[in-house]
Amino acid sequence: MLAFWLPGGRQRNPPCLSTQSRSKSANSMAALVQYMQATEWEHSQVAKWISVADPAIHAELHSCYQNLGPEKLEHLYQGPDACHTGLALLINRTEDPHKDSNDARDNWTTTNCWGAFTGGYVVYPDLGVKVAMEPGDLSLTRAAVLTHFVEGVEEGERFCHVRFTKENILRPSGKVYTDLAIPCPMIGCAKVCPSDNQLKIHLRGPTDKARREKRSPTYHWLDLEVAKQLVTSSMRLLGREAGKESGAGQDTPDKSAQQETSLGVGDDFDGQGQRGVDVQ
């Protein structure tokens, strides 16, 4: 996964390139730079389709991308026409039903495929639609809103590009609270948290599967909605607005312990750069 984003668990730091956007190997890094240059034309065409389908969103995406420019995007920058800050290359990838909950909700996530293959249908169960993505096809989807999944490839190899932009990159929420002293609202608990997101983790428990199974007494293991309500109430007592921590409040069911993201912050990719794993 190649993206400029706000990685989970590092809210004190500014947005940056994803881990997989860099390589310690000079040869791998050179290959990555070459790949981004070789696919610049494709990004330009995708951006033009978005501009036709939704001029207002395209203008916002394009402005965000170009304001970041090569200074922030570095070797991921794909020219003056490009508009999406994230790119996933998937090969014969199947997906369970999910929403890409941290994408901008009114944004158009794009998917295009190539290769010689059969199968690999994209399914939108909310709409009752099953799409055969043929080589050369391009789909524009509200991936944060519509549940979708990808069926397995029956034969051959299916290569796929997914381009996206995260909500907290397209529309930064402003101040990020990381230095507050929020007392835990649970009776008898003396825990004080530095941010609304950390309070939510404390009340609900971590999303890491292994740690959840241990049911550590460090956490209260409350229902998600109850935890979110308590966070909102606690922030109001401080005269602050809950959810200012990047990505806070964007929650979907736990799927993997191998995440670069956590508790709704950052992205919905697993540690192998594979899209479609939403985390809470």
N, C-alpha and C positions, 0 to 999 in steps of 0.2 A: 504494500500500500504506500503510495507516494502522495503526501499531502502537507499542507500548511495548516496547523490546527493548534488547539489548546489541549495537550495530553492530560489524561486523568491522573490525579494524585500529585500534580505539580502546579496547583492553582496559583502559587506565589510567583511563578515564572511567567513571562510573556508568551504569546503564541510562538510556535517554532515549527521547523520541518519535522516530520515523523522520523522515527528511528530508521525505518527502512529506506528513507530518502538519502541516507548516507551509507558509505561503506568504507571499511578500513583498508580494503584492497584497492590499489590504484587501478588495476585492470577492471574490477567490478564497477568502480566509480566512473571510469571512462566509458564503459558499456552503457551505464545508466544515462549519462549525459548524451550519448549518441542516440539512445532510444527516445529520449524526450525531444531531441531535435528532429528525429525521423518521423515522429507522430504529431508534430506541430500543425501540419496541414489538416489533420483529422480534427483536432481541437478547434481550429478555425471554422471548419464546416459545421461542427456541432453547434458552435456559438451562433452561427448564422441562422440555423434552424430555430434555435431558441428565440432569436430576435424576431423571427416571423411569427412564431406561435404566441409569444408573450413579450411584446416590446418593453413593457415597464419592468418586468423582472430581469430581462436581459440587461437593461440599462443599469440596474442596481448591481447585478452580478459583475458586469464588465467594469463598472466604476470601482468596485471593491478590489477586483483582481489587479487592475492597472494601478491603483493607488499603492498596493503592496509592491508591485513591480519586481524587477530582477534584484533589487536590494534586499527584499524579504524572501522572495521565492527562490532566489539564487538559480541553481541549475534546473529547477522545475519550471521556471518561467517559459511560457510557450508563445510569446509574441503579442503584438498589439491587438489581435482579434480575440484572444482567449478570454475565458470568463469563469472557469471552475477551478477551485484551489485544491481539489483532491482527485486522484486517479487510482483506480484499482484494476489490475490485470488479473483476470480469472481464467483458469484453464480447466475445462471439464468440471466446473464447480457446481455442486448441488447446494440448495439452500432450503432450510426449514421455513415455515411461515413466520414472517417478521415485519416490522417497520423499522426504518432507519431513523430512529427517534430524535437524533441530534442534528439531522439535516434541517435546513430552513424549511418550515412547513409549506410555504407557498413557492418553494423553489422547484425547478425541474431537474431531477436527477436523470442523466442520460445513459443509455445502454446501447452498445453496438457490438455485433458479433462477426467473426470471420472464421474460416476453416471449413473442412469437409466433415460433416457430422449429421447424424440424425438424432432426434429427441431434443432434450434440453429445453423443453417448453417453459415459458414464463407464465405463471398462474396468478390471477388476481381474484381470490375467493370472494372478496366483498362485492365484486362486480359480476361474478360468475363468468369470468373471461379467461380463456386459455390461449396464449399467443405462441405461434411457431416463429421464433426469431431466426430468420434466414440470413446468411452472409450478406452484408450490405444494408440490412435493416437498421433503423435507429428508433428507439423508443424514448419518450419523454414521460416521466412518472413523478407524481407527488409521493416520493418514497417514504416521507415521514408520516403520511396520512393513510395511504393504502397498504393493507396487508398484502404481501406478495411472497412467492417462493419460486424456486427453479427446480424442475424435474431433472433426473439424471440423463446423461448422454447415452444413447443406445449403441452408437457406433461412431468411430472417428474421434477427432479432436475439435473441441469448441473453444475458441479463444474469445474473450469478451473484455471490453473496456467499460468501466462504470465511472462516470464523472459526477462530482458532487461538490457542494459547499456547505460547511457547517454553519448553523445558526449563530454561534458565538463568534464566528469570523465575519460573516456577512453583516451582522448587527450586534456589535459589542454592547453588552448591557450597561456599560459605564463602570462605576466603582465596583471592585471585587472585594468583598469583606474577608479578610484573612487575619485580622488583628483584634477581633472583638473578644469580649469575655462574656460568653453566654452560659449562664448556669443551667444545668440539666433540670427540666421541670418535674422530673420524677421524684416523688417523696423519698427522702432518705439518701438521695444520690448527691454527692458533693462534686461531681465532674463539672468542669468549666471548659467550654469549647471555644476555639478561636474563630469559628465561622459557622454560618448556617448549614453548610454542607457537612461539616464535621459533626455537628449536632445530630443531623439526620442519620449519619453512619452510626453514631453512638446509640441512638434510640432504636434503630432498626437492625443493626448488625452489618457486617461486611458482606459484599456480594461474592467474594471468593468462596467457591464451593467447599474447599477443604476446611476453611476457617468457620464456615457456617455449620458444618457438621459437628464441630467441636463444641458449639453453643457456649462459648466463653462467657462467664459472668461479667466481663467487661462491658457487654452490650445488654440492652433491655429486650431485644428481639420482638419489638412491637410490629403490628401490621403496618404496611407501608403507608396507607392513607392516614392512619392514626399518627404515625411519626411525622408526616408532612404537616398535619394540622397543628401538632405541638410545636414544630419549628416555626410555623407562621405566627402562632400566638407569642412565642418567645421573642421573635424579632419585633413584633409590634410593641411589646413591653419596652424594648430598647429604642423604639422610634425608628426602626429600620424596616426595609422591605425584604422579605424572604425571596430567595431565588436569584439574588444578585451574583452569588458565586457561580462561575461559568458552568452552565449545563445543569445546575441544580434543578430538581423537579421534573426532569425528563426521564421517566423510569419505565422500563419494560422488563419482562421476566428474565431471570438469571439464565444464562446459557453456557458460559464457559469460565473456567478458572484461569485460562491462558489469555488474559486481556491486558492490553496496554491502557485501556480505559477503566474507570471505576465509578460507580454511583452516578451514572448519567452525565459524566463529564468527559468531553473529548469525542470519542468516536465509537462506531459499532463495527470494529474489525477485531479479529482474533490475532494472536501473536504471530500467525503465519501470513498476515496481510490479507485475510480472506473476509470479504464483506458479508454482511447479513447477520452478524451476531449482535443482538441488542443486549445491553447490560443496564443494570439499575444503578 
